[in-house]
Amino acid sequence: MNFHHLLIVALILTIAYIYSMIIAPSLVNNQMFSKLNQLHESCIIKCGNLPCNISDRGNKYYIGSDKNADGCYVTFWGMTHFLLYAILGYLYPHRFLEFSLIGVLFELYEKRYYDCHDTMDILLNTAGFIAGAYFN
């Protein structure tokens, strides 16, 4: 990966971080952004017959909100993990180990500093990367 590509990846990951960890939480109690907040706290795949207890989710999963993600297998944020890693897999299909390490380290960071982690994100990162690499 040359310097230009490294800058692109750093920019993509920085934008994702700023939006998810700084901007989105700051909008939680703002009535102007209530529809956007509903999206942020939406459930994409409900547990239904799926076992929900396979994921270790932080107590403050939705930063700045009292809502929890109980009964939800894949949240909006989980879907964004899948999409981000699909893009990375498409652009850089031979960098699976590097991006997997970044994903695991970020989940550890979320757990340590925000308690908003979700181990399901690691599975979604992997699935997204594989899907992106496949379509490349």
N, C-alpha and C positions, 0 to 999 in steps of 0.2 A: 504494500500500500504506500503510494507516494505521498508527499506532503500535502498536495492539493486534495487528495482523497481523505486524508486524515483531518483536514480542516472541514470538509463537508460533513464527516461523521461527527466531529466535535460540535459543529453548528446544529445539526439535527438533534443530538442528545441534549445540548444546552437549551434549545427551544422547548423540548419535551419537559425537561426539568423545571424551567422557569414557569411554564404554564401549569403543570400539574402540582407543583409544590409551593408556588408563590401566588400566581394569579388566581387560579381556581379557588383555593381556600379563602382568598380575600373577598370573593364575591358571594360567599355563603349567606350572609345576612343582608344582602343588598336586594331589595324588592325589584329593582330594575332588571336584575338578572335571574329572577325566579325560574323562568323556563330553562335557562342554561343550567342552573343548579339542579333542577329536576333531571335533566339529561345526565349530569355528573353523577347523580345518585341512583340512576336507573339500573335495572337488572336486565341483562341481555338473555341469559339462560337461567330460568328458575330451577331449583333443585328437583321438584316433582319427585320422580322415582330415583333420581340420582343421589348418591350419598354426599351430603353437604359437609360432613365432618372430615373430609380428606384434606381440606385446606386449613392452614394455620393463618388466620387473619388477625391483624392488629386490632386492639381495642378502640383505636381512633382511626379506623379505616378511611372514613371521609373526614379529612382534616378540617377542623373548624365547625363540624356539624355533630349533633348528638345522634344522628341516624346511624344505624348499623346495617350491615349487608347480610343479615341472617336470612336464610331461605334462598339465597342467590348463589348459583354456581359460578356464573361468569357475569361480572359487573361491566358497566361502561368502561371503567378504568382498565379492567382485564382485557377488554376488546382493544383498547388503545395500545396495550402492550403487544398484542398479536399483530396489529397493523404496523406499528413501528418496526417490529422485528421482521415483518414481511418485506417492508421497504429495504431494510438493511440486508436481508437475505437476497433480495433481488439485485441490489447494487453490488454486494460483495459476497457472493456465494461461497467463497473459499475461506471465509473468516469466521466460521461457526464457533470455534473454541474461544476466540477473542471476545466475540459479542456475548457468548454464554457467560463468560467470566464477568463481563461488565454487568450483565443482568443479575447474576447472583450477588455481586458486590453491592449493587444498588438496592436489592431487597434487604440485605443486611444493614445498609445505611438507613433505609426507611424504618426498619425494626428498632434500631438503636436510637435514632434521633426523633422519630415522629410516631412510632407505634402504629403505622398505617400500612404495614407490609401485608402481602398475601402470597403464600407459597405457590398458589395456582398461577401466579404471574410467571414463574420460572417455566412451567409447562406451556403456558401460552406464548412466551418468548420463543421457546424451542419450536413449537408448532408453526408459529408465524415465520420464523427464519426458514424452516424447511419448505413451507409453502412458497415463500419468495424465491428461494434458490431454485425450486422446481420450475417456476414460471420463467426464470431467467433462461 
